[in-house]
Amino acid sequence: MIVEGSYSWPLVVLSVCIATLAAYTALDLAGRIRSATEWAQAGWIATAAIAMGGGIWSMHFVAMLAYRMPMPVTYDVTLTVVSLTLPMLVTGIGFALLCGRGMGWPVLLPGGLIMGVGIASMHYLGMQAMRMPMAIHYDLALVAASVAIAITASTAALWLAFKRTTAPRKLAAAGAMGLAIAGMHYTGMAAATFVREPGDDAMPTAAALDPMALALAIAGLTFLILFLALAASLVDRRLALASARETAAAREGRERFATLYRRTPLPLHALNENGRIEHVSDVWLEVLGYEFEEVVGRPLTDFMTPESARRRTEVDWPALLASKELRGAQYQFVTKDGRQLHCLLSAHVERDADGRFQQALCGLMDITAWRQTEEQLRQAQKLEALGQLAGGVAHDFNNLLAAVLANLEILKKRLPDDQKLRQLADTAIRGAERGASLTQRMLAFSRRQELRPESVGIPELVHGMADL
């Protein structure tokens, strides 16, 4: 004899609400799976599997309780527990497949097939757990339809789970999936015919439970679990958003620092703990004639002369790491075109709160022109000292020549009338006069007087020196 049952519509509506909320929770948790790291992904896959698989089972069980039979019905505990575990397992497998290999159809279709068949199996396994004095016969066409609905809904769920959607679209998709999951269940129920066999009057030995109370208890527990999962997803999303903002702010700060560092009107560079260049200003590049790509990542000593590089490596760099400050160290840098520059280098080491090295901020000062000016000043001072010395010598020598000339004039007047002697006296007088003229020029040089060059006849000058 065929036994007809009836539905409690409040429980039917409650089952659809459970399926919809479970679908929305699974879609929301899938977003956390996509953005989580390796170990966190496993946790979110398990959470999504519990939410969706457990929600589908809860919908199924509440919908079964919504079907009122004209006799007491109990359930086999073992089969009920297996029916609860099965949808969680296949849902987790489906999420894991797409999470590990991407959302391609070669992965999406097998994942949807596994999940759909598992959910359909959960339905019929749950019906098999019913204990009542009658047999269940199935319409194979409707069974196939329910399985097809389960596979289609599962495939759509996996596709939507890993597709970035807005909140309204996610809510609409959850409603459609909830109706599809409920439709699968009620199609499966429509495929079942309950037949009481002649002589099968045995009643369940266990006391029947109140369907409404049991349904409300299961629904309440399910809603609590789903709301906790949504809260965990919301908290994780807020934390991830805060972390992303901090990361973006840090990245923006680094980019701003790099931009300011490069555009500063000073020749600056920053070094890592190995002495390699991390940041460099445009002025630094202009001073040495290099491009940015030719400098970053290379040791600073690559741009020094061998002697400066050796002193930098063996003396100054260890001293900088020990004292955190280095001021006015003189090095010779080599430009790209081979010129040598005299530079002063000052540096400061930045460390974090734990004392770990972060970077060394350094600045260069090109003192090549200053060194050249200093050398020119030194030469000028030497010339000035030489001029002062020459002036003093010339002054004293001029006094001596004055005495020599005076005595030569007196001697010339007292010489006998001998042409040879007078010629020798005249030659001595001319030599003394030329010495006096030379001393006048030396005095003019030492006193920085203006000298007036005049044309000189070389033959006459040489001829005049013949007697000397």
Order of alpha helices (4+ residues) and beta strands (2+ residues): beta-beta-alpha-alpha-beta-beta-alpha-alpha-beta-beta-alpha-alpha-beta-alpha-beta-beta-alpha-alpha-alpha-beta-beta-beta-alpha-alpha-alpha
